[in-house]
Amino acid sequence: MAEPCPRCGYRRLSTDVHVVEGVCPACGIAIEKWLKRQQQSVGHNESETEPQEMRVSATRLLSIRTFRELFLSVPDKVDAVSFFGRCAIYVLLFFWGCSFLMNGLAWEGIMNSFMHNINLPFHEFGHFLFQPFGRFMMILGGSLFQVLFPFILCLIFSLKQRDNFAASVMLWWCGQSYIDLSPYIADATYRGLPLILGMGESAHDWGNLLRMTDMLEYDYIIARGSFLLGAALMLLSFIWGAYLLYRQYRGFENRLI
């Protein structure tokens, strides 16, 4: 029995004598030539696919290597004072950060803390900095600059100074700044928190912001989101800092001066 046509599947019959041998009576292709073209086409596609897959793999490898070089690199040499000093800073920030995480949105533990006194000048400067962009941005600018400043320092320490441990500390500060804002946001409806310089309820940033955007009823949800984001950044800083110290510890004997 004749083989079926590779294109349409037609089997040549004994009555198809009017068609030249090697040509399909149904679709009219020259079978040998058609098969040859198909093989050439498959080979061409495979030759294009392999370099493309290699390029994708190389790009992924480069991305991973670049990430490691930028954010996971540690100094080639470190003295004992610096190493153990960083360990002490890490332990201090770890337990201090855990105290913020356990207090939740309770404003007493957050706004009466030493970190609140550090955040406050940057918060107030943010109002001045964003004043040229209108009333809404001026009000938002305090909270915005409070979280942006430590995040910018984090990028500077990591990308420019090549000090990833210092960058992890700045990330901790950024996370704490979000936590620091959370009770202020939650107080938007009641405006009961004490403000600086004896300012009245009319100076409540988040009370004004959420009223201007008609989102006052979502104050607790937004406050909770700010707290959870801050907690996530703080936990990330713990993991980042611990990994950097672990890498230094593994090669400590070889890098110790």
C-alpha positions as CSV (number, residue, x, y, z in Angstrom):
1,M,0.0,0.0,0.0
2,A,1.3,3.4,-0.9
3,E,2.5,5.7,1.8
4,P,0.1,8.6,2.7
5,C,0.9,12.1,1.6
6,P,2.9,13.9,4.4
7,R,0.9,17.0,3.8
8,C,-2.8,16.0,3.4
9,G,-2.7,12.2,4.3
10,Y,-4.1,11.1,0.9
11,R,-3.1,7.5,-0.1
12,R,-2.4,7.0,-3.8
13,L,-4.8,4.6,-5.5
14,S,-4.2,2.3,-8.4
15,T,-6.5,4.5,-10.5
16,D,-4.3,7.6,-10.1
17,V,-2.3,6.8,-13.1
18,H,-2.9,10.2,-14.6
19,V,-0.7,11.8,-12.0
20,V,3.2,11.6,-12.1
21,E,4.8,9.4,-9.6
22,G,6.1,11.4,-6.5
23,V,3.3,13.9,-6.8
24,C,0.2,13.8,-4.6
25,P,-3.0,13.4,-6.6
26,A,-5.0,15.3,-3.9
27,C,-2.9,18.4,-3.0
28,G,-0.4,18.4,-5.9
29,I,2.8,18.7,-3.9
30,A,6.1,17.1,-5.1
31,I,6.5,14.9,-2.0
32,E,10.4,14.7,-2.0
33,K,10.8,18.5,-2.5
34,W,8.2,19.3,0.1
35,L,9.9,17.0,2.7
36,K,13.2,18.6,2.0
37,R,11.9,22.1,2.5
38,Q,10.3,21.0,5.8
39,Q,13.6,19.6,7.1
40,Q,15.4,22.8,6.1
41,S,12.7,24.9,7.9
42,V,13.0,22.9,11.1
43,G,16.8,23.1,11.1
44,H,16.6,26.9,10.6
45,N,14.1,27.3,13.5
46,E,16.3,25.2,15.8
47,S,19.4,27.2,15.0
48,E,17.5,30.4,15.9
49,T,16.0,28.9,19.1
50,E,19.4,27.8,20.6
51,P,21.1,31.2,20.5
52,Q,17.9,32.8,21.9
53,E,17.8,30.4,24.8
54,M,21.5,31.0,25.4
55,R,20.9,34.7,25.5
56,V,18.0,34.4,27.9
57,S,20.1,32.2,30.2
58,A,23.0,34.6,30.0
59,T,20.7,37.5,30.9
60,R,19.3,35.7,33.9
61,L,22.8,34.7,35.1
62,L,23.9,38.3,34.7
63,S,20.9,39.6,36.6
64,I,21.6,37.2,39.5
65,R,25.3,38.1,39.5
66,T,24.6,41.8,39.4
67,F,22.2,41.5,42.3
68,R,24.7,39.6,44.4
69,E,27.5,42.1,43.5
70,L,25.3,45.1,44.4
71,F,23.4,44.1,47.5
72,L,25.1,41.0,48.9
73,S,28.8,41.9,48.7
74,V,30.9,42.3,51.8
75,P,34.3,43.9,52.3
76,D,37.3,41.8,51.3
77,K,39.0,42.7,54.6
78,V,37.5,43.6,57.9
79,D,39.1,44.4,61.3
80,A,37.8,42.8,64.5
81,V,36.5,46.0,66.0
82,S,34.3,46.7,62.9
83,F,33.0,43.2,62.6
84,F,32.0,42.8,66.3
85,G,30.7,46.4,66.3
86,R,28.4,45.5,63.4
87,C,27.2,42.4,65.3
88,A,26.4,44.6,68.3
89,I,24.5,47.1,66.2
90,Y,22.6,44.2,64.6
91,V,21.6,42.7,68.0
92,L,20.5,46.1,69.3
93,L,18.4,46.9,66.2
94,F,16.9,43.4,66.2
95,F,15.5,43.6,69.7
96,W,14.6,47.2,69.4
97,G,12.8,46.5,66.1
98,C,11.0,43.5,67.7
99,S,9.6,45.8,70.4
100,F,8.1,48.0,67.7
101,L,6.6,45.0,66.0
102,M,5.0,43.7,69.2
103,N,3.5,47.0,70.2
104,G,1.4,47.2,67.0
105,L,-0.4,50.5,66.4
106,A,-0.2,51.6,70.1
107,W,0.9,55.2,69.8
108,E,2.5,55.3,73.3
109,G,5.2,52.9,72.4
110,I,5.9,54.4,69.0
111,M,5.5,58.2,69.4
112,N,7.2,58.3,72.8
113,S,10.2,56.4,71.5
114,F,13.7,57.9,70.8
115,M,13.2,57.1,67.0
116,H,10.1,59.3,66.9
117,N,12.3,62.2,68.0
118,I,14.7,61.4,65.2
119,N,12.0,61.1,62.6
120,L,10.2,64.3,63.6
121,P,12.8,66.9,62.2
122,F,12.8,65.1,58.8
123,H,9.0,65.0,58.9
124,E,8.8,68.7,59.5
125,F,11.4,69.5,56.8
126,G,9.4,67.5,54.3
127,H,6.5,70.0,54.7
128,F,8.9,72.8,53.8
129,L,10.5,70.9,51.0
130,F,7.2,70.0,49.2
131,Q,5.6,73.4,49.9
132,P,6.1,74.7,46.3
133,F,4.0,71.8,44.9
134,G,0.7,72.9,46.4
135,R,-1.2,72.4,49.7
136,F,-1.9,68.7,49.3
137,M,1.8,67.8,48.6
138,M,2.9,70.2,51.4
139,I,0.8,68.2,53.9
140,L,1.8,64.8,52.4
141,G,5.5,65.9,52.1
142,G,6.1,65.5,55.9
143,S,5.3,61.8,55.9
144,L,6.7,61.3,52.4
145,F,10.1,62.7,53.2
146,Q,10.2,60.9,56.5
147,V,10.2,57.5,54.7
148,L,12.1,58.6,51.6
149,F,15.1,60.0,53.4
150,P,16.3,56.7,55.0
151,F,15.4,54.8,51.8
152,I,17.6,57.2,49.7
153,L,20.4,56.7,52.2
154,C,20.0,52.9,51.9
155,L,20.5,53.2,48.1
156,I,23.5,55.5,48.5
157,F,25.2,53.2,51.0
158,S,24.6,50.1,48.8
159,L,25.2,51.5,45.3
160,K,27.7,54.2,45.9
161,Q,29.5,53.5,49.2
162,R,29.4,49.7,48.7
163,D,28.5,49.3,52.4
164,N,25.6,46.9,52.4
165,F,25.5,46.5,56.2
166,A,25.0,50.3,56.6
167,A,22.4,50.0,53.9
168,S,20.5,47.3,55.8
169,V,20.5,49.7,58.9
170,M,19.0,52.4,56.7
171,L,16.4,49.9,55.5
172,W,15.6,49.2,59.2
173,W,15.1,52.9,59.7
174,C,12.8,53.2,56.6
175,G,10.7,50.4,58.0
176,Q,10.5,52.0,61.4
177,S,9.5,55.3,59.8
178,Y,6.4,53.6,58.3
179,I,5.6,52.1,61.7
180,D,6.1,55.5,63.2
181,L,3.4,57.0,60.9
182,S,0.8,54.3,61.5
183,P,-0.7,55.6,64.8
184,Y,-0.8,59.1,63.2
185,I,-2.8,57.8,60.3
186,A,-5.1,55.8,62.5
187,D,-5.9,59.0,64.5
188,A,-7.1,60.8,61.4
189,T,-10.8,60.6,62.3
190,Y,-10.5,61.4,66.1
191,R,-7.4,63.8,65.9
192,G,-6.7,63.1,69.5
193,L,-2.9,62.7,69.4
194,P,-0.8,65.6,70.8
195,L,0.9,67.6,68.1
196,I,4.1,69.7,68.4
197,L,4.2,73.3,69.2
198,G,0.6,73.2,70.6
199,M,-0.9,72.9,67.1
200,G,-4.6,72.2,67.1
201,E,-6.7,69.6,65.3
202,S,-6.6,71.7,62.1
203,A,-2.9,70.9,61.7
204,H,-3.4,67.1,61.7
205,D,-1.7,65.9,58.5
206,W,-3.6,62.7,57.9
207,G,-6.9,64.0,59.1
208,N,-6.6,66.7,56.4
209,L,-5.2,64.3,53.7
210,L,-7.9,61.7,54.1
211,R,-10.6,64.3,54.3
212,M,-9.3,66.0,51.1
213,T,-9.4,62.6,49.3
214,D,-12.7,61.5,50.9
215,M,-11.0,58.5,52.4
216,L,-11.4,59.3,56.1
217,E,-13.4,56.0,56.7
218,Y,-10.3,54.0,55.6
219,D,-7.9,55.5,58.2
220,Y,-7.4,52.3,60.1
221,I,-6.9,50.2,57.0
222,I,-4.3,52.7,55.6
223,A,-2.6,52.8,59.1
224,R,-2.5,49.0,59.2
225,G,-1.0,48.9,55.7
226,S,1.7,51.4,56.7
227,F,2.5,49.3,59.8
228,L,2.6,46.0,57.8
229,L,4.8,47.6,55.1
230,G,7.2,48.9,57.8
231,A,7.2,45.5,59.5
232,A,8.1,43.8,56.2
233,L,10.9,46.2,55.5
234,M,12.2,45.8,59.1
235,L,12.1,42.0,58.7
236,L,13.9,42.2,55.4
237,S,16.6,44.3,57.0
238,F,17.0,41.6,59.7
239,I,17.5,38.9,57.0
240,W,19.8,41.1,54.9
241,G,22.0,42.2,57.8
242,A,22.2,38.6,59.2
243,Y,23.3,37.3,55.8
244,L,26.0,39.9,55.4
245,L,27.4,39.2,58.8
246,Y,27.2,35.5,58.1
247,R,29.2,35.9,54.9
248,Q,31.8,37.9,56.8
249,Y,31.9,35.3,59.6
250,R,32.5,32.4,57.1
251,G,35.7,34.1,55.7
252,F,36.6,36.0,58.8
253,E,39.8,34.2,59.5
254,N,41.0,34.8,55.9
255,R,40.0,38.4,55.8
256,L,40.9,39.4,59.3
257,I,43.6,42.1,59.4
